[in-house]
């Protein structure tokens, strides 16, 4: 069984805005002195993890990546008949297992804030705005005082936490136990963190717990930012919308005017999976690890980022995939595109495939063979199949 699986993908997207920056423009990166289109690794992982294809292909539950785990358990406690005060206290303790709780003003600081009418109004408005958006069956947050809303802050944690399915189930059982006996959880009951899991997304992409480093899970999968193999210029789409009920007798103008940015590109993407670590993270479940690798590979080949899809319909399959197995030190082939393809290239895809193949052969010649086995899916040449690719990576 090979330790590493590496995937190199070339995917062409038509005009699109797959992954936006803070200005709404497609993300870019400078490589080889030229601006390239970029899709961040975070965007790619979120896309693959949240797509039905990934969930359906994997036997086993996904983890929960959330700040609201404590709030979710607070709602469960209310449904179980636990009173509001205890539910707040106990769910705050549960939330604290997975991260630092949101700031709750101390009594002295709260008293000082409430003594100033302007600060009181601002503070209360902020709290009520947040908590009126948190619906809870069987309980009305609007009925809470400012002091009670302040205590509610502790049920949420400040940073996103990855909660595994096993940990979620343990806490769900604990909530029922607390409801039956009517007393707070003791410390031993809150020791639910695990460093092994059946949640394949947590096993693949890991998690970091600052307050419990021994329960960190090291990511078994590394994903590079996808970049275009050529330089790029971001373009602007000026558009208008017409009012269907405007007969044009008084106003011939558009009802709406807007502008959005876009670009088209051929992207190189790289994924490295440590199969040995993935099996370890999944507590030795080799079958589940292979299912996860197959599911991730299929998602990476077929699923496009969701950014502006309704505007551009820029869905695309990979046109070329090179999959590699081996125990050798992994390496990206992105250097093949350090010099971007130029407008002089008559066939971007064919030239890009040629460059990545040559780069692979160059590494093999200089460093020795960099993989024990390889599989190619080449759509232009009608070479390989998706089924063959999945069998190759999932064995």
C-alpha positions as CSV (number, residue, x, y, z in Angstrom):
1,X,0.0,0.0,0.0
2,X,1.5,3.3,-1.1
3,X,1.7,6.1,1.5
4,X,1.1,9.1,-0.7
5,X,-1.5,9.7,-3.4
6,X,-0.9,12.9,-5.5
7,X,-3.5,14.4,-8.0
8,X,-2.6,16.9,-10.6
9,X,-5.6,18.4,-12.4
10,X,-6.1,20.7,-15.4
11,X,-9.6,22.2,-15.5
12,X,-10.7,24.9,-18.0
13,X,-13.4,27.4,-16.9
14,X,-15.2,29.8,-19.2
15,X,-15.9,33.4,-18.0
16,X,-16.5,33.1,-14.3
17,X,-16.0,34.5,-10.8
18,X,-15.4,31.3,-8.9
19,X,-13.7,32.8,-5.8
20,X,-14.0,36.5,-5.0
21,X,-11.8,38.8,-3.0
22,X,-13.0,41.5,-0.6
23,X,-13.7,43.8,-3.6
24,X,-15.8,41.2,-5.4
25,X,-13.1,40.6,-8.0
26,X,-11.8,37.1,-8.9
27,X,-8.8,36.2,-6.7
28,X,-5.4,36.4,-8.3
29,X,-1.8,35.5,-7.4
30,X,1.5,36.7,-9.0
31,X,3.6,33.8,-10.2
32,X,6.6,34.0,-12.5
33,X,6.2,37.7,-12.6
34,X,2.6,37.5,-14.0
35,X,-0.8,37.8,-12.6
36,X,-2.7,34.5,-12.5
37,X,-6.3,33.6,-11.7
38,X,-6.5,31.8,-8.3
39,X,-9.0,29.7,-6.5
40,X,-8.1,29.3,-2.8
41,X,-7.6,26.0,-1.2
42,X,-10.2,26.9,1.4
43,X,-12.7,27.5,-1.3
44,X,-11.9,24.2,-3.0
45,X,-12.1,22.2,0.2
46,X,-15.4,23.8,1.2
47,X,-16.8,23.1,-2.2
48,X,-15.9,19.4,-2.2
49,X,-16.9,18.8,1.5
50,X,-20.3,20.4,1.2
51,X,-21.3,18.8,-2.2
52,X,-23.8,16.0,-2.1
53,X,-21.5,13.9,-4.3
54,X,-18.9,13.7,-1.5
55,X,-21.5,12.9,1.2
56,X,-23.2,10.2,-0.9
57,X,-20.0,8.5,-1.8
58,X,-18.7,8.2,1.7
59,X,-20.3,5.7,4.2
60,X,-20.0,7.6,7.4
61,X,-21.1,10.9,8.9
62,X,-19.4,14.3,8.3
63,X,-18.2,16.5,11.2
64,X,-19.7,19.8,12.1
65,X,-17.6,23.0,11.5
66,X,-19.3,25.6,13.6
67,X,-19.2,28.3,16.3
68,X,-22.7,27.4,17.3
69,X,-22.3,24.0,18.8
70,X,-23.0,25.2,22.4
71,X,-26.2,27.0,21.1
72,X,-27.3,23.9,19.4
73,X,-27.0,22.0,22.7
74,X,-28.7,24.8,24.6
75,X,-31.7,24.3,22.3
76,X,-31.6,20.5,22.9
77,X,-31.6,21.2,26.6
78,X,-34.7,23.5,26.4
79,X,-36.5,20.7,24.4
80,X,-35.5,18.2,27.2
81,X,-37.2,20.5,29.7
82,X,-34.1,21.9,31.4
83,X,-34.8,25.5,32.6
84,X,-33.2,28.4,30.8
85,X,-30.6,29.3,33.6
86,X,-29.2,25.8,33.8
87,X,-29.3,25.4,30.0
88,X,-27.2,28.5,29.6
89,X,-24.7,27.4,32.3
90,X,-24.4,23.8,31.1
91,X,-24.2,24.6,27.4
92,X,-21.5,27.2,28.1
93,X,-19.5,24.5,29.8
94,X,-20.0,22.2,26.8
95,X,-19.0,25.0,24.3
96,X,-15.8,25.6,26.3
97,X,-14.7,22.1,25.5
98,X,-14.2,23.0,21.8
99,X,-12.9,26.5,22.1
100,X,-12.9,29.9,23.9
101,X,-16.4,31.2,24.6
102,X,-17.5,34.6,23.4
103,X,-16.9,37.4,25.9
104,X,-19.4,37.7,28.7
105,X,-19.2,41.0,30.5
106,X,-18.3,40.6,34.1
107,X,-20.9,41.9,36.6
108,X,-18.8,45.0,37.4
109,X,-18.2,45.9,33.7
110,X,-21.9,45.1,32.9
111,X,-23.1,47.4,35.7
112,X,-20.9,50.2,34.4
113,X,-22.2,49.8,30.8
114,X,-25.8,49.8,31.9
115,X,-25.3,52.9,34.0
116,X,-24.6,54.9,30.8
117,X,-27.9,55.2,28.9
118,X,-26.2,55.6,25.5
119,X,-23.9,52.6,26.1
120,X,-26.9,50.6,27.5
121,X,-29.0,51.2,24.4
122,X,-26.1,50.3,22.0
123,X,-25.2,47.2,24.0
124,X,-28.8,46.0,24.3
125,X,-29.5,46.7,20.6
126,X,-26.4,44.6,19.6
127,X,-27.5,41.7,21.8
128,X,-31.1,41.7,20.8
129,X,-30.2,41.9,17.1
130,X,-28.0,38.8,17.5
131,X,-30.4,36.7,19.6
132,X,-33.6,37.5,17.9
133,X,-32.1,35.8,14.8
134,X,-31.5,32.7,16.9
135,X,-34.8,30.9,16.9
136,X,-35.4,28.4,19.6
137,X,-38.4,26.1,19.7
138,X,-40.1,26.4,23.1
139,X,-38.2,29.6,24.2
140,X,-38.4,33.3,23.3
141,X,-35.2,35.2,23.5
142,X,-37.1,38.4,23.3
143,X,-38.3,37.8,26.8
144,X,-34.8,37.9,28.3
145,X,-33.4,40.9,30.1
146,X,-30.1,42.5,29.0
147,X,-28.4,40.8,31.9
148,X,-29.7,37.4,30.7
149,X,-28.8,38.1,27.1
150,X,-25.2,38.9,28.2
151,X,-24.9,35.5,29.9
152,X,-26.2,33.8,26.7
153,X,-23.0,35.0,24.9
154,X,-21.0,32.3,26.5
155,X,-22.8,29.5,24.7
156,X,-21.1,30.4,21.5
157,X,-17.4,30.0,20.8
158,X,-15.2,32.6,19.2
159,X,-13.6,30.5,16.4
160,X,-14.9,27.8,14.2
161,X,-14.4,24.3,15.7
162,X,-14.5,21.0,14.0
163,X,-16.7,18.6,16.0
164,X,-16.5,14.9,15.1
165,X,-19.6,12.7,14.9
166,X,-18.4,10.7,17.9
167,X,-18.0,13.8,20.0
168,X,-21.4,15.1,18.9
169,X,-23.1,11.8,19.9
170,X,-21.3,11.8,23.3
171,X,-22.6,15.3,24.0
172,X,-26.1,14.5,22.8
173,X,-26.1,11.5,25.3
174,X,-24.8,13.8,28.0
175,X,-27.6,16.3,27.5
176,X,-30.2,13.5,28.0
177,X,-28.4,12.4,31.2
178,X,-28.3,16.0,32.6
179,X,-32.1,16.3,31.9
180,X,-32.8,13.1,33.7
181,X,-30.8,13.8,36.8
182,X,-31.2,17.6,36.9
183,X,-27.6,18.5,37.9
184,X,-24.6,20.0,36.1
185,X,-22.0,18.0,34.2
186,X,-18.9,17.1,36.0
187,X,-15.4,17.4,34.5
188,X,-15.1,13.8,33.6
189,X,-18.3,13.9,31.6
190,X,-16.9,16.8,29.5
191,X,-13.8,14.9,28.5
192,X,-15.3,13.9,25.1
193,X,-12.5,15.1,22.7
194,X,-10.9,12.4,20.6
195,X,-8.0,12.3,18.3
196,X,-9.5,9.5,16.1
197,X,-12.8,9.7,14.2
198,X,-15.1,8.3,11.6
199,X,-15.8,11.8,10.3
200,X,-13.9,11.6,7.0
201,X,-13.8,15.4,6.5
202,X,-12.1,15.9,9.8
203,X,-9.7,13.1,9.1
204,X,-8.9,14.5,5.7
205,X,-8.5,18.2,6.6
206,X,-7.7,18.0,10.3
207,X,-8.5,20.4,13.2
208,X,-6.6,22.5,15.6
209,X,-7.7,22.9,19.2
210,X,-5.6,25.6,20.9
211,X,-6.7,24.6,24.4
212,X,-6.4,20.9,23.9
213,X,-3.4,20.3,21.5
214,X,-3.3,16.6,22.4
215,X,-6.7,16.2,20.6
216,X,-5.6,17.9,17.5
217,X,-6.0,15.9,14.3
218,X,-3.3,16.4,11.7
219,X,-4.7,16.9,8.2
220,X,-4.1,13.9,6.0
221,X,-4.9,15.9,2.8
222,X,-3.1,19.0,1.5
223,X,-4.7,21.1,-1.1
224,X,-2.9,23.8,-3.1
225,X,-4.4,27.0,-4.4
226,X,-5.4,26.4,-8.0
227,X,-3.8,28.8,-10.4
228,X,-4.2,29.6,-14.1
229,X,-1.4,28.3,-16.3
230,X,-1.4,31.6,-18.2
231,X,-1.5,35.3,-17.3
232,X,-4.8,37.0,-16.9
233,X,-6.6,40.3,-17.2
234,X,-9.7,40.7,-15.1
235,X,-12.6,42.0,-17.2
236,X,-15.8,44.0,-16.2
237,X,-19.3,43.0,-17.1
238,X,-21.6,46.1,-17.2
239,X,-25.2,44.9,-17.1
240,X,-28.8,46.2,-16.8
241,X,-32.1,44.8,-15.8
242,X,-35.5,45.8,-17.3
243,X,-38.7,46.3,-15.3
244,X,-41.4,44.1,-16.9
245,X,-44.2,46.4,-15.8
246,X,-42.6,49.6,-17.2
247,X,-44.3,50.4,-20.5
248,X,-41.6,53.0,-21.3
249,X,-44.0,55.9,-21.8
250,X,-42.4,57.9,-19.1
251,X,-39.1,56.3,-18.4
252,X,-37.1,54.4,-21.1
253,X,-34.2,53.6,-18.8
254,X,-33.2,50.4,-17.1
255,X,-34.6,49.5,-13.7
256,X,-31.2,48.4,-12.5
257,X,-27.6,48.9,-13.5
258,X,-24.8,46.8,-12.2
259,X,-21.2,45.7,-12.7
260,X,-19.4,42.4,-12.0
261,X,-15.9,41.2,-12.6
262,X,-14.9,38.0,-14.3
263,X,-12.2,36.1,-16.1
264,X,-11.7,32.8,-17.9
265,X,-8.8,30.4,-17.4
266,X,-7.2,27.0,-17.5
267,X,-6.3,26.0,-13.9
268,X,-3.7,23.7,-12.5
269,X,-4.7,22.1,-9.1
270,X,-2.7,19.9,-6.9
271,X,-3.8,17.6,-4.1
272,X,-1.6,15.4,-1.8
273,X,-3.2,12.7,0.4
274,X,-1.2,10.8,3.1
275,X,-3.1,7.5,3.0
276,X,-1.2,6.2,6.0
277,X,-2.1,9.2,8.1
278,X,-5.7,9.1,6.9
279,X,-6.1,5.5,8.0
280,X,-4.6,6.5,11.4
281,X,-7.0,9.4,11.8
282,X,-9.9,7.0,11.0
283,X,-8.7,4.7,13.8
284,X,-7.4,2.1,11.4
285,X,-10.5,1.9,9.2
286,X,-8.7,1.2,5.8
287,X,-12.0,0.6,4.0
288,X,-13.4,4.0,5.0
289,X,-10.1,5.7,4.1
290,X,-10.3,4.3,0.6
291,X,-13.9,5.4,0.2
292,X,-12.9,8.9,1.4
293,X,-10.1,9.0,-1.2
294,X,-12.4,7.9,-4.0
295,X,-15.1,10.4,-3.0
296,X,-12.6,13.3,-2.7
297,X,-11.1,12.4,-6.1
298,X,-14.4,12.3,-7.8
299,X,-15.5,15.6,-6.3
300,X,-12.2,17.3,-7.2
301,X,-12.6,16.1,-10.8
302,X,-16.3,17.0,-11.3
303,X,-17.4,19.7,-8.8
304,X,-16.8,23.4,-9.6
305,X,-16.7,26.2,-6.9
306,X,-20.1,27.8,-6.4
307,X,-19.1,31.4,-6.8
308,X,-21.4,33.3,-9.2
309,X,-22.7,30.1,-10.8
310,X,-26.2,31.5,-11.4
311,X,-24.6,34.4,-13.3
312,X,-22.0,32.4,-15.3
313,X,-23.0,28.7,-15.2
314,X,-19.2,28.0,-15.2
315,X,-19.4,24.3,-14.2
316,X,-16.6,22.2,-15.6
317,X,-15.0,18.8,-15.4
318,X,-11.2,18.3,-15.3
319,X,-9.8,17.8,-18.8
320,X,-6.6,16.1,-17.6
321,X,-5.7,14.3,-14.4
322,X,-2.4,12.7,-13.4
323,X,-2.7,10.5,-10.4
324,X,0.4,9.1,-8.7
325,X,1.1,6.6,-5.9
326,X,4.2,6.0,-4.0
327,X,6.2,6.4,-0.8
328,X,8.5,9.1,-2.3
329,X,8.5,12.6,-1.0
330,X,5.6,14.4,-2.7
331,X,6.1,17.4,-5.1
332,X,3.8,19.7,-7.0
333,X,4.2,20.1,-10.7
334,X,3.2,23.8,-10.7
335,X,6.7,24.8,-11.8
336,X,5.8,23.6,-15.2
337,X,3.8,26.9,-15.5
338,X,6.3,29.2,-13.9
339,X,6.6,30.7,-17.4
340,X,2.9,31.2,-18.4
341,X,1.5,30.0,-21.6
342,X,1.3,32.9,-24.0
343,X,-1.2,33.9,-26.7
344,X,1.1,32.3,-29.2
345,X,0.1,28.9,-27.9
346,X,-2.4,27.5,-30.4
347,X,-3.9,24.9,-28.1
348,X,-3.7,25.9,-24.4
349,X,-4.9,22.5,-23.1
350,X,-2.6,20.4,-25.3
351,X,0.4,22.6,-24.5
352,X,-0.4,22.5,-20.8
353,X,-0.6,18.7,-20.8
354,X,2.7,18.6,-22.6
355,X,4.3,20.9,-20.1
356,X,3.1,19.0,-17.0
357,X,4.2,15.7,-18.6
358,X,7.6,17.0,-19.4
359,X,8.0,18.4,-15.9
360,X,7.1,15.1,-14.4
361,X,9.7,13.3,-16.6
362,X,12.3,15.9,-15.7
363,X,11.8,15.4,-12.0
364,X,12.1,11.6,-12.5
365,X,15.3,12.0,-14.5
366,X,17.0,14.3,-12.0
367,X,15.7,12.9,-8.6
368,X,14.9,9.4,-9.6
369,X,11.4,8.0,-10.2
370,X,9.1,10.1,-8.0
371,X,6.1,7.7,-8.0
372,X,5.7,3.9,-8.1
373,X,2.5,3.9,-10.2
374,X,0.7,6.5,-12.3
375,X,-2.7,6.8,-14.0
376,X,-3.7,9.4,-16.6
377,X,-7.1,10.7,-17.5
378,X,-6.8,12.6,-20.7
379,X,-10.1,13.8,-22.1
380,X,-8.8,15.3,-25.4
381,X,-7.0,12.0,-26.2
382,X,-9.9,9.9,-24.9
383,X,-7.5,8.2,-22.6
384,X,-8.5,6.7,-19.2
385,X,-11.8,6.7,-17.5
386,X,-13.2,8.1,-14.3
387,X,-14.0,4.6,-13.0
388,X,-10.4,3.6,-13.7
389,X,-9.1,6.7,-11.9
390,X,-11.2,5.9,-8.8
391,X,-10.1,2.3,-8.8
392,X,-6.5,3.4,-9.0
393,X,-6.6,5.9,-6.0
394,X,-9.0,3.8,-3.9
395,X,-7.0,0.6,-3.8
